[in-house]
Amino acid sequence: MKRIYHPGGSIVTGSDLADAVMLYAEALSNRRETDVVDIPVIAADGVHGRAQFLIGSSSQLVSVTSADGESELTETATTQALHDKVRAGSVSAPVAWTGAALGSPQFDEFDY
């Protein structure tokens, strides 16, 4: 597991997911572009949810190993999609984003 710190606080997610976010943020920064990423996270109370945040040329992210969470959080499709965006060299607009599902933890529920 890894914790990604951002100017508004921090989130806990899987190691591969965090690494993919960091690589994508770096690629976007090099291109002077931004994008919104949507990844699975674990709240301080252990509830699984999703977080969406803006990354890119002005991102200030730090990723560190974390002991939070019971087991490694994985989502292969999301990890692969982020790696694909790094390799693609361009950002494509999402088909549709419907927001968080009902009952998903929101940012104010995370331990900052």
C-alpha positions as CSV (number, residue, x, y, z in Angstrom):
1,M,0.0,0.0,0.0
2,K,1.0,3.6,-0.6
3,R,-0.2,6.9,0.6
4,I,-0.3,9.7,-1.9
5,Y,0.0,13.2,-0.3
6,H,-1.4,16.1,-2.2
7,P,-2.0,19.8,-1.3
8,G,-5.4,18.9,0.2
9,G,-4.4,16.0,2.3
10,S,-3.7,12.3,1.4
11,I,-5.2,9.1,0.2
12,V,-4.2,5.4,0.6
13,T,-4.3,3.2,-2.4
14,G,-2.4,0.2,-3.8
15,S,1.3,0.4,-4.5
16,D,0.9,-0.3,-8.3
17,L,-1.9,2.2,-8.5
18,A,0.1,4.9,-6.7
19,D,3.1,4.2,-8.9
20,A,1.0,4.5,-12.0
21,V,-0.5,7.8,-10.8
22,M,2.9,9.2,-10.2
23,L,4.2,8.1,-13.6
24,Y,1.2,9.6,-15.3
25,A,1.5,12.9,-13.3
26,E,5.1,13.1,-14.5
27,A,4.1,12.5,-18.1
28,L,1.4,15.1,-18.0
29,S,3.8,17.6,-16.4
30,N,6.3,17.0,-19.2
31,R,3.5,17.6,-21.7
32,R,2.2,20.7,-19.8
33,E,-1.2,19.0,-19.6
34,T,-3.6,18.0,-16.8
35,D,-6.2,15.2,-16.3
36,V,-8.5,13.9,-13.6
37,V,-7.7,10.4,-12.4
38,D,-10.2,8.1,-10.6
39,I,-8.7,5.4,-8.4
40,P,-9.8,3.1,-5.7
41,V,-8.8,4.2,-2.2
42,I,-9.1,3.0,1.4
43,A,-10.5,5.5,4.0
44,A,-9.1,5.8,7.5
45,D,-12.0,3.6,8.8
46,G,-11.1,0.8,6.2
47,V,-14.0,1.5,3.9
48,H,-13.2,1.1,0.2
49,G,-14.1,4.0,-2.0
50,R,-12.9,6.1,-4.9
51,A,-11.0,9.3,-5.2
52,Q,-10.8,11.7,-8.1
53,F,-8.2,14.3,-8.3
54,L,-6.5,16.6,-10.8
55,I,-2.9,15.8,-11.8
56,G,-0.6,17.4,-14.2
57,S,1.9,20.2,-14.7
58,S,1.1,21.8,-11.4
59,S,0.7,18.6,-9.3
60,Q,2.5,18.5,-6.0
61,L,2.3,14.8,-5.2
62,V,4.4,12.6,-2.9
63,S,3.9,8.9,-2.7
64,V,5.2,6.9,0.3
65,T,4.9,3.3,1.5
66,S,2.1,3.0,4.0
67,A,1.1,0.3,6.5
68,D,-2.6,1.4,6.2
69,G,-5.1,-1.1,5.0
70,E,-5.5,-4.8,5.6
71,S,-4.3,-6.0,2.2
72,E,-2.9,-4.6,-1.0
73,L,-5.5,-2.7,-3.0
74,T,-5.4,-3.6,-6.7
75,E,-7.4,-2.6,-9.8
76,T,-5.6,-4.0,-12.8
77,A,-7.8,-2.2,-15.4
78,T,-7.2,1.2,-13.8
79,T,-3.5,0.6,-13.4
80,Q,-3.2,-0.5,-17.0
81,A,-5.3,2.5,-18.3
82,L,-2.9,4.9,-16.5
83,H,0.2,3.2,-18.0
84,D,-1.5,3.3,-21.4
85,K,-2.0,7.0,-21.0
86,V,1.6,7.5,-20.2
87,R,2.7,5.6,-23.3
88,A,0.1,7.2,-25.6
89,G,1.6,10.7,-25.3
90,S,-1.8,12.3,-25.3
91,V,-4.7,12.6,-23.0
92,S,-8.1,11.6,-24.3
93,A,-11.2,12.9,-22.7
94,P,-13.2,10.3,-20.7
95,V,-16.3,8.9,-22.3
96,A,-18.4,9.8,-19.3
97,W,-17.8,10.3,-15.6
98,T,-20.8,9.9,-13.4
99,G,-19.2,10.7,-10.1
100,A,-18.8,8.6,-7.0
101,A,-21.4,5.9,-6.3
102,L,-23.8,6.6,-3.5
103,G,-22.3,5.7,-0.2
104,S,-18.7,6.1,-1.3
105,P,-16.5,8.0,1.1
106,Q,-15.8,11.6,0.2
107,F,-12.5,13.5,0.7
108,D,-13.7,15.0,4.0
109,E,-14.0,11.4,5.4
110,F,-10.3,10.7,4.9
111,D,-7.6,11.2,7.5
112,Y,-5.5,14.2,6.4
